[in-house]
Amino acid sequence: MALDSLERDMDIDVAIIGGGLAGLALANRLHRAGLALQLFEARPHFGGRIAALQDQRGRVDLGPSWFWPGQPRFAKLVAEFGLQAFPQHATGDIVLEDATGTVHRGAGFASMEGSFRVDGGMIGLIEGLVATLPANSLHLSCAAEVIGNGSVHLSDGRRCSARHVVLAIPPRLASGLKYEPALSNEAQKSLAAIPTWMAGHAKFVATYDRPFWRDKGLSGDAMSRHGPLVEIHDASGADGNPAALFGFVGVPANARKEHASRIEGMALEQLERIFGPKAARPLQVGLQDWAGERWTATPADQAPVQGHPDYRLPPSLVGAANGRLHFAATETAPEMGGLMEGALASAERVSRAIIEDMRSEMAPS
Ligand SMILES: Cc1cc2nc3c(=O)[nH]c(=O)nc-3n(C[C@H](O)[C@H](O)[C@H](O)COP(=O)(O)OP(=O)(O)OC[C@H]3O[C@@H](n4cnc5c(N)ncnc54)[C@H](O)[C@@H]3O)c2cc1C
């Protein structure tokens, strides 16, 4: 929708800030409940931390790759959009590269065996959700800057009014917005203290014409103490197509910024050491550095989080702005915070609260 029409039609129920999994899943729930909503996404595309490298043969995840048994919301969404889930390829030997760069075959177990992937990439879920929403409720390249009392001031100078405002963005980014009236000091501190899951990480992806490592009895899994990749996995599609390997980059974020192209070259040399000469001839490579993404990471997120934080919505953020301001990113989830299942759980929590409020508002007194 052109933003001018926002000025004509500002009487909406819900303004959602952020078009990642949480924001879109929330929009989907509220739209199904018949509420009028508008969603504003700062990037020129939807998905947030869910992103893919597009190769001529298909897509490879640059953000999340896996989901696990015991994640019912995620499994339901995969089924709803007719996407194919398949087990992470784990057949064959794992490789350990020691600190000297010497490769030891068959050292250990496939670390991600038992996890599941989505054929065509996680971005399929985002596309599925977007398709359920009216096009005139979705706004790309439109960042929220000031959160007023029942209103949002957008980066292009426009303003949108709504009964409920939802921040489906990482809490640390939410702590950098301006609030009128101001949030309590405690609420501000709580937002800033919540680390953004995986925001300090970078992924290197290489695609090939076929998964040649499988021919040699290698699973595609490798652990390295030499680097630059510290943990490598098979990232191919369900039938091995597109064929791909990915690795988490072990170089600190500040050094990654300066040496991105060197890291790509060194990563290919490392894949060649581990998987043989064919690994040095990829069809395409991609280095996705989440720490350098302003709509994901803050300066405090540059160092990867140690361990998995005990995410939840801090008490100081419950019932903000008389119950009209909500926080819905995965880091605020009641369970599985940090993960995609958590993003869906947070959307569920906020949609319940909003729908309950709208129903009580409409009920005869
Ligand atoms: C490398 C990596 C690997 C991962 N691996 C896994 C995995 O295997 N399994 C798993 O379950 N999870 C994994 N995760 C975590 C998973 O990606 C997240 O749980 C999930 O994508 C979070 O969704 P979200 O909507 O809560 O937040 P986000 O995806 O961060 O979405 C927030 C959105 O808000 C937008 N935004 C920010 N500020 C503003 C603003 N001011 N105005 C408007 N829009 C704004 C952003 O552009 C973004 O689109 C991984 C993440 C990364 C980075």
The ligand as an ORCA input file, in Angstrom:
! r2SCAN-3c Opt
* xyz 0 1
  C      23.278    -17.892     11.500
  C      22.009    -18.260     12.220
  C      21.688    -19.589     12.430
  C      20.509    -19.933     13.090
  N      20.185    -21.249     13.213
  C      18.973    -21.597     13.703
  C      18.513    -22.947     13.597
  O      19.187    -23.810     13.009
  N      17.286    -23.233     14.124
  C      16.497    -22.280     14.725
  O      15.392    -22.620     15.180
  N      16.909    -20.974     14.801
  C      18.111    -20.622     14.299
  N      18.489    -19.292     14.284
  C      17.607    -18.304     14.934
  C      16.407    -17.883     14.034
  O      16.912    -17.307     12.870
  C      15.530    -16.906     14.807
  O      14.970    -17.554     15.938
  C      14.341    -16.331     14.023
  O      14.615    -16.146     12.662
  C      13.940    -15.010     14.706
  O      12.813    -14.462     14.083
  P      12.244    -13.082     14.648
  O      11.110    -12.695     13.757
  O      11.997    -13.193     16.106
  O      13.430    -12.020     14.499
  P      14.157    -11.482     13.172
  O      14.302    -12.554     12.183
  O      15.398    -10.792     13.649
  O      13.121    -10.433     12.579
  C      13.056     -9.096     13.019
  C      12.698     -8.228     11.818
  O      12.542     -6.880     12.249
  C      13.132     -6.007     11.291
  N      13.451     -4.756     11.991
  C      14.433     -4.502     12.899
  N      14.352     -3.232     13.344
  C      13.288     -2.667     12.704
  C      12.682     -1.369     12.740
  N      13.151     -0.381     13.534
  N      11.600     -1.128     11.952
  C      11.098     -2.127     11.144
  N      11.641     -3.363     11.061
  C      12.719     -3.630     11.845
  C      14.347     -6.785     10.810
  O      14.786     -6.315      9.545
  C      13.790     -8.208     10.754
  O      13.220     -8.517      9.487
  C      19.651    -18.913     13.603
  C      19.978    -17.572     13.391
  C      21.134    -17.241     12.696
  C      21.453    -15.787     12.444
*
